Amino acid sequence: MRGLPLDVKINLQKTRESALLAVDIYNKPATSFRSCGYVVMMIIAWTSLLHAIFERNKISYYYRKKDSDRYEYVDGEKKAWNLETSIGKYIEDGNDPVRKNIEFFIHLRNKIEHRFLPELDFRIFGECQALLLNFEDILYKEFGDKYALRESLPISLQLSRESHITKEKAQKKGMLEVMKFIDKYRGELKQEIWDNPKFSYRVFLFPKIVNNPKTADVAIEFINYDSTKPEEMEKYKRAVLFFKEKYIPVSNLDKYKPSVIVEEVKKKIPNFTMGTHTKAWKYYKVRPNGKSSQPEKCKSEYCCYDKPHNDYVYSNAWIDFLAKKLSDKKEMKKVKKFSI
């Protein structure tokens, strides 16, 4: 790294080591915190890479106080731009697929950093791969082949089938919330961004027939899209069908009518009835009396007013609350005695 200023060298060392650690986390077979750990380390790697570029180009990458030339400080240190600000300065086009890919992971990181979701790995593999390839492209473009990671990153072996256990785990509440975000983000992208491998790099492995089984033929061959060979590209399009599920907003997707609440609570408390449910929401003051009487007074954690249908719907949290509270016989007795 001779010839570069010291702060650029420090950021480059940090960016390369963070990226290598990210890949190491992802490729270890025994790692169950795979995607989450990878995303966190790659965000550090990207941030350090952009800071190295700004440092080399003598661009100040620190936050300033509002309407002032003075810097903001945190624990005595100038507050550096975070990744969202940095990528916005480096790539000004808000529809650039590289920037969209990074922004996807910034938002995703905020949702998964306090969750343990190993079942997420299969679902964001394409975006994870693109995040790394884009990183390598910019590292090479800005600092040359000398600092590239290619020689340090062999292709990892993958199992392509998603187990039924993974599918079942994907139904848990935390995962459903994260998947709702992923589907929404993908669905709102322009088609050309979704199709661009710089946003999501999709790889399909086909058995390769070698010319001579005894020769040292390359086992894996990457084929990039080449617009100058439309006939050849069309063959690959026919071989593999890509599809995208558009996100269509559905109101009250995770809310339920009283009959469903009764069925769910009954699984844990057999003597729970519709009458008990009515007394419960009144006893705990979850919603106002009457269908349209001051609906804003609902306890939003448990209930909300559905204006088009002029009724109230209830949440998973309400099911959990009832099952926990009314499993206590004394509490159940109080609710049942409550006058409606």
DRENBALUM-170358 format. One record per residue (C-alpha): x, y, z; residue in one letter. Coordinates in steps of 0.1 Angstrom, whole numbers, plus 2048, in hexadecimal, padded with zeros to 3 digits. Layout:
<atoms>
XYZA ...
</atoms>
This chain:
<atoms>
800800800M 81F8167FBR 8178397EDG 7F583D7FDL 7EF85481BP 7EE84283DL 7C9847843D 7C1838821V 7D781A829K 7C681584AI 7A381683AN 7AE7FE81EL 7BC7E5837Q 79B7E784AK 7867E482BT 7997C581ER 79A7B383FE 7757BA846S 76B7AD824A 78078D828L 77278884BL 74E78C83CA 755771822V 76575B83CD 74675D852I 72F756834Y 743738827N 748725847K 731707847P 72B70786CA 72172C86DT 6FC731874S 6FF757878F 70A758853R 6F7774841S 6F478A860C 719789867G 72278D842Y 70C7AC83EV 71A7BD85DV 73E7B8852M 7387C182EM 7287E2839I 7487E984DI 75D7E082EA 7487F6817W 74981482FT 76F811832S 77480D80DL 76182D806L 773840822H 794835812A 7898437F1I 77E864800F 79E866815E 7B48607F6R 79F87A7E2N 7A28937FFK 77C894804I 77189C827S 75987F832Y 74F88C854Y 72D89985FY 72A8BE866R 7128CF87EK 6F28DD86EK 6F890085FD 71C8FF86AS 73F8F785ED 7478E687FR 74A8C0880Y 7348A9895E 7478958AFY 7418738C0V 7578698DDD 7708848D4G 7738788AFE 765888890K 745876885K 74C865864A 731860849W 71F83F84DN 71B82882FL 6F9836824E 708859822T 72984D813S 7198397F7I 7028567EFG 72086C7EBK 7338537D6Y 7168487C0I 6FE8657BCE 6E58527A6D 6CA8457BDG 6C182A7A5N 6E481C7A0D 6E27F67A7P 7027F67BBV 6F48117D2R 6D28007D4K 6E47DF7DEN 6F67F17FAI 6D7804806E 6C57E2807F 6DF7D581FF 6E07F4835I 6BA7F183BH 6BD7CB83FL 6D97CE858R 6C37E486EN 6A97C986EK 6BF7AA874I 6DB7B688BE 6C67AC8AAH 6B778D89BR 6C476A895F 6B8760872L 6CD744862P 6B073C84BE 6B675E83AL 6D5751827D 6C3741809F 6AD75F804R 6C777A7FFI 6E47677F0F 6E277A7CFG 6E479C7E0E 7007907F7C 7147857D9Q 70E7A67C7A 7197B97E6L 73B7A87E5L 7407AA7BFL 7387CF7BFN 7507D47DCF 76C7C27C9E 7647D67A9D 7677F87BAI 7867ED7CFL 7977E37AEY 78B80279BK 79781A7B6E 7B78097C3F 7C17F07A8G 7C77CB7A6D 7E17CD7C2K 7C57D07DCY 7AB7B97CDA 79D79B7E0L 79A7837C3R 7B776C7CCE 7AB7697F0S 78775F7E8L 78273C7DBP 75F7327D0I 74D7217EDS 73A7017EAL 7147057EDQ 6F66EE7F4L 6DA6FA7DES 6BB6EA7EFR 6A96FC80AE 69F6E4826S 67C6E1833H 68A6EB855I 69670C847T 675712837K 66370C858E 67A72386BK 67473E851A 65074085DQ 65974E87FK 64F772887K 671782884G 679772863M 65777C855L 65D7A085DE 67F7A084DV 67178E82EM 6567A882BK 6717C382AF 6857AF810I 6677A97F9D 65C7CD7FCK 67F7DA7F3Y 6837C37D6R 6607C97C9G 6647EF7C9E 6847ED7B3L 6827F678FK 6847D7779Q 6A67E176AE 6B57E478DI 6A77C2798W 6B57B2779D 6D77C177DN 6F17A978DP 7007C679FK 6E17C67B5F 6DC7A17B8S 6F57887A9Y 6E27687A0R 6F7749799V 6EA72878CF 70070A78BL 6FD6F276EF 7116D2769P 72D6DA752K 7366C1737I 75C6C2732V 76D6BC711N 7846A271FN 77D694742P 7A368F748K 7AD6B3740T 7AE6CF75AA 78F6E174ED 7826FD764V 7666EF77AA 75271077DI 74E72A762E 73D74C767F 729759749I 72277E749N 70678E735Y 71379B714D 6FB7B0700S 7117AC6E0T 7077876E0K 6E17876E1P 6DC7646D4E 6F37556EDE 6E476970AM 6C175E6FFE 6CB73A704K 6D5740728Y 6B475372DK 6A1735721R 6B671E737A 6AE731757V 68E74375FL 692760777F 67376D788F 66C7897A1K 64F78A7B9E 6417AE7B9K 6387BB7DBY 6147C57DDI 60B7D67FDP 5F07C4811V 5DF7D682ES 5DD7C5850N 5F17A7843L 5FA79D867D 5D97A5877K 5BC78D87FY 59678E884K 5897848A7P 58076189BS 5A4759892V 5B07678B3I 5987508C5V 5A47328B1E 5C87398B8E 5C47408DEV 5AF7208E1K 5CD70C8D7K 5DC7158F9K 5BD71D90DI 5A1704902P 585717915N 58C738903F 56D7448F0T 5617618DCM 54F76F8FAG 57076D90ET 5827808F2H 56879C8F3T 56C79F919K 59279E915A 5957BB8FDW 57E7CF913K 58F7C5934Y 5B27CE927Y 5A47ED914K 5B47E28F4V 59A7F58DER 57D80C8E3P 5598008E3N 5468038C3G 5537FD8A0K 55D820897S 55E8318B9S 5808438BCQ 5958278ABP 5B483B8B2E 5B182F8D6K 5BB80C8CDC 5DA7FD8DDK 5EC7FA8BCS 6027DE8C8E 5E47C88CBY 5C87D68B5C 5C07EE899C 5A17FB888Y 59B7F0864D 58880D854K 57D7FD833P 56D7E0845H 5627F4863N 56F7DB87DD 58D7D4893Y 5A97BB88CV 5C37AD8A5Y 5E87A58A4S 5FE7888ADN 60979B8CBA 5E579A8D7W 5E47748D3I 6047708E7D 5F7789902F 5D6776906L 5E7753907A 5FF75F921K 5E7773937K 5C975C937L 5DE73D93ES 5DC74A961D 5BB73D96FK 5B775B987K 5BC77396AE 5A375F954M 58A761970K 58D787972K 58878A94DV 56A77394CK 559786969K 55E7A7958F 53D7B794FS 5397C192AI 
</atoms>
